[in-house]
Amino acid sequence: MNAPIIWIISPAVIAILLLFIKNETFQDYLYIGISLMFSVLTLFIKIDLVGERGFLTIGIPSVLNILGRSFILLESDKFLIFLVYFFNAIWGSNSVILKRSARFIPLGLIYTAFLLAAVSVEPFLYSALIMEIAVIMSIPLLVSPRAANKSGISRYLIFQTMAMPFILLAGWFLAGGEISPVNPEQLVQATILLGLGFIFWLAIYPFHSWVPMVFDETDPINSGFIFLLLHTIYFILILKYIDGFAWLRTYSVFFQALRFLGIIMASFGSIGLFFEKSIRKMIGFEFLHSIGILLVAVGLSTTRGIPLFSYLIGSRLISFSILSWSVSRFESLETRMSILSFKDLTQKRPIAGASFLFSLLALTGMPLTIGFPPQQTLYQYLAADYPTILVLMILSNILITVTVLKLTKEVLRKKYELIYLLSALKEDLFLVFVITVFIVFGFFPRTILVRFEHLVSGFKFLIN
């Protein structure tokens, strides 16, 4: 028994067995329980344990060899393992509580297993192949028979597939060149190939059009689950590439490109959200905006940018999850939602409306939200070295804030009776609990965000 068997192969096998359970309610609860079990196991299992074992501590090896390739999960990877399986459990619980049909149950465990396999495979350039399998695996989790239009999902599959050959070609160029490329010309070629692969992976302009389209075509309970996990792993893989190639992490042009593409995505996402009328597509544009912020953070110097990235991705996972759950709660009233009907939707689902607005503010880094400390730190770093990027970043966040204020103004025009609000509180008790915890995190953000430092603890060349 070793770490990859426990956290990669076992969940995939269990997910297949869950398919044979006909009772959907029982299947949902099993999925949640199994996901929690795999996350809790990270607390009691030590990988490559050295020294004495504790009373409840189990030591296991880190390596699994398959067909000449190694899958390695280290002690430093345990927080990522905990995060993805706890994410499965929380989203599964949310779908049950909000009574939404989650297509990721039970196949989300297989999807998660492939994502972790991509992170753990050595040589790590083979991660491109495994990520392509994960993308293909995500298609049945997104496609709904009731959806009339699936062009966004088709574009998603095409653009994600186009990333694979570029990254594999870069690996072929760099065979044996982890320390330094053979010559400067190879450096440029490899950087371009890797850059193109990353651009397709992260839906960077002009290959971004599928993001708002997919969010418009699918229930946010499914699209949010798929893409939050997928892009978190993409960023972890990008950091792994930077950490693995000495020449890449010392190549200043690469980090300049990350900052440039990041501010383009942040600006474009905020502009799209400001003018968008569809609430579903607004989530997609906010997704693009948050990708841009993360790219700018990674594009800073590694000693500052990488720890900041861990805080930003932590606040993003929490805030964007609440945003998706809020919109999914609206779905029970109206499937083709528009901001023109937001006032009426909020009158029927006031808690979901408040969660939607507050999570958008958190994603822009407003004070007293969980997104405020990392966003302010990013502003400080940009003010010292990149004032132009700082101005554009602030303007992009202002656009989203103005959108939230406009929606808030429309909502406040309605009169809400106390009895009706109490009834709504009882009906949306789960969202009330979530938003309360969310607000508490806003007052004490480090209590949760500091945990995400473990997400990048394994990148010894980036954080030291």
Phi, psi and omega in degrees: 000133178218175187299313179299326178294319182292313190255357177240305185283314183301312178300323180294318179295316180297321179299321178295319178295324180296336179297335183275356178275119185278331180285109186294323179296314178297321178298317179300313183293324176296318179300314179296314181295318180292320177298316177298322181298314181293328177287320180292329179302332179295339181279337186248348181254129175254131182267131183052052184296132176241132180097195184286148177267145176283178183299318181249021184261132178244132178257135179223155175286165187259349193246138170231123180258126178224120175053042177080002177247148181251138172249118188235119173246116184264172177302325180289346179271355188294328179293320177298318178299312178302316185297313186290324180281326174295323175301315177302314183294316182294315180291325175295317178298319180298318181295325179290314183294318181276359177058045176254145180281111181262113181286346181279357176262121004258000187291350176299333178292322177292316178303314178297320180298319178294322178297316178292326176297322179295324179288327189267345187291142174230133357297142192287350176293341176288354178299332179299320179294316182290324177296326177295321176297319179297320178298314178298321179297330183283342183300309178295341177282342181260321187289128176248133179300337183277346182285125181285325185243130180233022183294327179295318179294323177297315178297320178303312181295319182294311184292323178293323178292325180294338179291326188300309182298326180295318181288323177293322176295321177299320177296323178294320177299323190259015180306118182077010183248035180297326182281310178202144177295164182296320181207166182300327179296320177295326177301313180295315181297315181295320180296318179297315181296313178298318180300316179296320177298316179295323180298316178292320179301312188268006179059048179281145178308134008263021182255038186253351193299334183290336187297301178296330180293317180294318178296330178285331185270346186233157175294134180303337179293334178266311182295321178298315179300311184297309191277331174295315177294314185300312184284334172297315178293322177303314180294322177297319179294320178299316177297325179293322176296314181297319180291329185280335182247112183299320182293330182287319182284351175252005182266102188298328182298325180298316180287328173297319179296320178298315179295318181297311180294326180296314182289331174297314181293319179297317181291314182296318180297318181291321178296315178300318179294322182297322184263352184284144179257330181281129181293321178299315180292331176301322177298318179299317180291325175294326176299316178296319179300317181289328174299318179299318179298318179294322178296319178298319180296315179295329181286352174285175176301144188299326182294334180255319188289322185290312174301321178296322177303318181297322177292317182295319182288331175294312179294327179293315180301316182290311184293317183288330175298313180295322177301314181294319179296322180296314180293323177298327177294324176295332186300335179291345179260318187204129184274329180254079188275144178228155177294342177292334178254009184297323180299317180290321178298319181291329178295326179275330180229069186298326181291319177296322178296317179295320179296320179300310183292318184291323179292325175296318177297322178295323180291338176268356177081034178289151178303151180066022171238164182292339180276353185293308184300311179294325180292320178294321176297320177299317177301318181296316180296318180292323179298327182285324189238331187224071184298327179296315178297323178301314181299314180295322179296315179296318179298320179296319178290329177295320179301316180292320179298318178298320177300316179297318180296322177297315179295320179297320179299318179294320181295319184290347177289339178279146176262130182246122178281146184300319181297321180293320179295320178296321177296319179294323178298319180292322183289323182249046185298325180297313179294327176298315179298315182297313183291329176295313177298321180299317179293320178299318176299329178295327178280328181231065188295327184293340179299333180249319186292330181297335178295331184286352173299331179294341181296330183246011184293338181279350182270080190294333181276347182263331186253355180253000000 
